[in-house]
Amino acid sequence: MSPPALTKNQTLVFGVLSEAEAPVSAYTILDRLRDHGFRAPLQVYRALDKLLEFGMVHRLESLNAFVACAHRESQCCGAGHGHGTVAFAICESCGQVAEFHDHEVDHRLEGWARQKGFRPVKTAIEIRGLCSSCAA
């Protein structure tokens, strides 16, 4: 599947997230793009909504911030791509975020949902703690 064609605003927002070393809030994105004509939060949120739909970025619920998908080259996280559970290890000291997924966890959660008759729409796990560098 070929990558989606992005609008100018989507490209700019994605660029900010791709270059960021830590999760970025929508208002930080807005501040970084003011020189590119961004004036209102709605411009950022519209672009983020599409990038989320395309599976190119993820929202970290606990931080109310966004990161570029670490697996975007394989398009594994996009809608309908069957990536399963997206998990994030978030360092509370340096802010580093590591994205990963584990097929065993996927299968256990799918089994539980099936047993309970629950139909998940989105599953994300956020693990907060210290990365190996900060824990040393």
TORTOR-927321 format. One line per field, with one value per residue (C-alpha): x, y, z; residue in three letters. Coordinates in steps of 0.25 Angstrom, whole numbers, plus 5000, padded with zeros to 4 digits. Layout:
<koldrens>
c1 = [X|...]
c2 = [Y|...]
c3 = [Z|...]
res = [ala|...]
</koldrens>
This chain:
<koldrens>
c1 = [5000|5006|5007|4995|4997|4998|4993|5003|4999|4999|5013|5018|5011|5017|5031|5030|5027|5037|5048|5044|5052|5041|5025|5020|5007|4997|5000|5015|5013|5005|5016|5027|5018|5014|5024|5018|5004|4998|4989|4979|4979|4969|4979|4988|4977|4971|4985|4987|4973|4977|4991|4985|4975|4987|4994|5006|5005|5001|4994|5000|4987|4994|5003|4993|5004|5007|5019|5022|5020|5033|5028|5022|5031|5023|5010|5007|5000|4989|4975|4972|4986|4985|4996|4989|4993|5002|5010|5019|5030|5031|5042|5038|5051|5056|5043|5048|5037|5040|5029|5027|5017|5017|5009|5007|5000|4992|4987|4984|4976|4969|4965|4960|4952|4946|4942|4935|4928|4936|4939|4952|4953|4967|4977|4989|4997|5006|5017|5023|5036|5051|5058|5071|5080|5072|5071|5086]
c2 = [5000|5014|5025|5035|5048|5058|5073|5084|5085|5070|5070|5081|5075|5062|5068|5074|5061|5053|5063|5063|5056|5055|5055|5068|5075|5081|5095|5093|5089|5101|5110|5103|5105|5120|5124|5115|5121|5113|5123|5114|5101|5095|5095|5086|5077|5075|5071|5062|5055|5051|5047|5038|5032|5029|5022|5032|5037|5033|5040|5038|5039|5041|5052|5058|5059|5052|5044|5040|5025|5017|5007|5016|5010|4997|5004|4994|5004|5010|5007|4993|4989|4979|4984|4981|4987|4999|5000|5011|5012|5026|5031|5040|5046|5049|5048|5038|5029|5015|5009|4994|4983|4969|4958|4950|4962|4964|4950|4950|4963|4958|4945|4953|4962|4950|4943|4955|4958|4972|4978|4987|4999|5003|4998|5005|5002|5013|5008|5020|5018|5021|5017|5009|5022|5029|5017|5015]
c3 = [5000|4996|5006|5006|4999|5010|5010|5013|5027|5029|5024|5033|5045|5042|5040|5054|5060|5052|5056|5071|5081|5091|5090|5086|5089|5079|5084|5083|5069|5067|5073|5064|5051|5053|5043|5033|5034|5045|5054|5061|5068|5059|5048|5056|5061|5047|5042|5054|5052|5038|5042|5053|5043|5033|5045|5043|5057|5071|5082|5096|5105|5118|5113|5103|5093|5080|5074|5060|5058|5059|5049|5038|5028|5028|5030|5041|5050|5040|5041|5035|5036|5047|5055|5068|5081|5081|5094|5098|5109|5114|5122|5133|5135|5121|5113|5103|5097|5091|5083|5082|5081|5085|5078|5091|5098|5085|5086|5101|5099|5087|5095|5106|5097|5090|5103|5108|5095|5095|5082|5083|5074|5079|5089|5094|5106|5113|5122|5130|5138|5135|5123|5124|5123|5134|5143|5143]
res = [met|ser|pro|pro|ala|leu|thr|lys|asn|gln|thr|leu|val|phe|gly|val|leu|ser|glu|ala|glu|ala|pro|val|ser|ala|tyr|thr|ile|leu|asp|arg|leu|arg|asp|his|gly|phe|arg|ala|pro|leu|gln|val|tyr|arg|ala|leu|asp|lys|leu|leu|glu|phe|gly|met|val|his|arg|leu|glu|ser|leu|asn|ala|phe|val|ala|cys|ala|his|arg|glu|ser|gln|cys|cys|gly|ala|gly|his|gly|his|gly|thr|val|ala|phe|ala|ile|cys|glu|ser|cys|gly|gln|val|ala|glu|phe|his|asp|his|glu|val|asp|his|arg|leu|glu|gly|trp|ala|arg|gln|lys|gly|phe|arg|pro|val|lys|thr|ala|ile|glu|ile|arg|gly|leu|cys|ser|ser|cys|ala|ala]
</koldrens>
